[in-house]
Every structure is written in C-alpha cells, then in structure tokens.
Amino acid sequence: MAKVYFGMIVSLDGFVNDRDGKIGTLYESYKPHATTQEADENTGAVVMGRNSFEMAEDTDGYADHYEFQVPLFVLTHNPPVKHPKENDKLTITFITEGIEEAIRQARIVANGKDVLVLGANVCQQLLRANLADELQIAFAPVLLGEGVRFFEHLEEHEIHLEKSRVFETDKQVEVWYKILQQKKLATF
Ligand SMILES: NC(=O)c1ccc[n+]([C@@H]2O[C@H](COP(=O)([O-])OP(=O)(O)OC[C@H]3O[C@@H](n4cnc5c(N)ncnc54)[C@H](OP(=O)(O)O)[C@@H]3O)[C@@H](O)[C@H]2O)c1
C-alpha cells in the first residue's frame, strides 16, 4: 500500500546538516544500496520544506537533474515570484495552506505510489499531525555537535516505531521504521 515516508541522512547525534547548514559531511559516507533504486522508483511525489528546496543553488536545476523526476510540493509562506523550471514529469507546486494540504495533493498525483517527505521542520509537523507511515533514516558515522536537529519540538508526543528493514553499506547503517502509534501527552 502507498505510504508517506521520510528519507533522511542524520549524524549519530541527530543533525540533518552541519553548523554551516551544509550536508556534504553526511553525504560523503552515503552509498545507495540495491533497495534504494526500488524505493526511488516507487516514489510518486515529493513534499519538502522551502529550506530543503533551496539547498539547490539553482532551483531550475530540479527539472534538469533531480533524482526524483516526479511532482514536487514545496511548503512555504512566500512562494517565489519567478516560478522555477518544470518538465513533463517534474512539476513544482508551492503550498501555503499547511502540511495536511501538501500531503493531500501529493497523494493524489502520486497515484498509488509513495510520497517522500524531506526537511526537518516539515518532518516534525508530519509527525505531530500523525500523517507519516514510515521513517527511512541513514546514520552517518559522525557527531556534528551542532546543526538542524531532526527530532525536536515533539515534546508532547510519544511515538512508537517498529524496525522493518536494515541495510548496511560501506560506512552507514540505514534503518526503516514503521510508525506504529502515537500518544499525545498531556502538558502541564
Ligand atoms: N540530511 C538529509 O538527508 C537532508 C535532506 C534534506 C534537507 N536537509 C537539510 O535540512 C535543512 C532543511 O530543514 P529545515 O528544518 O531547516 O527546513 P525545511 O523543513 O526544509 O523547510 C522549512 C521551511 O518550509 C516552510 N514551511 C514549513 N512548514 C510550513 C507550513 N506549514 N506552511 C507554510 N510553509 C511552511 C517555511 O518556509 P518559508 O520561510 O519560505 O515560509 C519553513 O521555513 C536543509 O537546509 C538541509 O541542510 C538534509
């Protein structure tokens, strides 16, 4: 069944980028494995936050060489004046109405395939909204000390996971977790 999943590489101390906002250190030890291609091919739409989208130096480049040639949905409060380049497969929709709306539209165009979600802030919203099915997380063998934390602002939630698959590449370990259930905790 089609799922909504996160696909992120994190440092062992839980950061999705380094203190300069760069992801090179996390990616230098990353190597795709046989199942990566299968997962990529089964992805029918990508939802990301504006910060993740703008990691590309030139956002017109998505249409030319982004690994996922599928519709992209970018959450932002301020869509750019100049719409980035698109192609027959990769369209770009800026969503200002929130995470639920982004996932709703992405699911429709994914047409039975999976929806990938990228960006720490957006992933946290997805968890709080209880809209995620799976977490695919690759652990880079580094302690970055500072950066954007993947899991924070979740103080009111206890989220139970089940390990479903584990992949070992040369330097990283990747674990896929099913999201089982979530308890919203009382705050005082
Ligand atoms: N390690 C990895 O695998 C990996 C993968 C992807 C990204 N990253 C890193 O993660 C960083 C991005 O994570 P992040 O947490 O900083 O940001 P993010 O989740 O990518 O984007 C956050 C931005 O999205 C917009 N947004 C989020 N929720 C919204 C909502 N409900 N309604 C309207 N707009 C909304 C806002 O942009 P506006 O200010 O435009 O409104 C917000 O500032 C990147 O810079 C990159 O370094 C790492």
The ligand as a Gaussian input file, in Angstrom:
#p B3LYP/6-31G(d) Opt

LIG

0 1
 N       20.355000      15.040000       5.701000
 C       19.404000      14.959000       4.794000
 O       19.048000      13.874000       4.305000
 C       18.721000      16.216000       4.372000
 C       17.709000      16.188000       3.397000
 C       17.056000      17.374000       3.104000
 C       17.421000      18.545000       3.772000
 N       18.413000      18.517000       4.693000
 C       18.829000      19.704000       5.443000
 O       17.711000      20.125000       6.163000
 C       17.613000      21.535000       6.056000
 C       16.148000      21.913000       5.977000
 O       15.461000      21.540000       7.141000
 P       14.701000      22.669000       7.924000
 O       14.086000      22.034000       9.092000
 O       15.631000      23.818000       8.115000
 O       13.642000      23.202000       6.879000
 P       12.518000      22.560000       5.924000
 O       11.642000      21.661000       6.694000
 O       13.150000      22.028000       4.699000
 O       11.771000      23.915000       5.493000
 C       11.211000      24.762000       6.439000
 C       10.536000      25.907000       5.722000
 O        9.425000      25.410000       4.980000
 C        8.350000      26.333000       5.046000
 N        7.246000      25.717000       5.796000
 C        7.336000      24.695000       6.677000
 N        6.123000      24.374000       7.140000
 C        5.239000      25.207000       6.547000
 C        3.841000      25.358000       6.625000
 N        3.095000      24.554000       7.395000
 N        3.244000      26.307000       5.882000
 C        3.990000      27.099000       5.076000
 N        5.335000      26.992000       4.953000
 C        5.960000      26.070000       5.689000
 C        8.881000      27.572000       5.746000
 O        9.469000      28.329000       4.687000
 P        9.180000      29.890000       4.435000
 O       10.115000      30.574000       5.341000
 O        9.513000      30.069000       2.981000
 O        7.756000      30.153000       4.756000
 C        9.959000      26.985000       6.634000
 O       10.928000      27.933000       6.989000
 C       18.272000      21.907000       4.758000
 O       18.817000      23.180000       4.858000
 C       19.301000      20.836000       4.583000
 O       20.523000      21.334000       5.058000
 C       19.075000      17.394000       4.990000

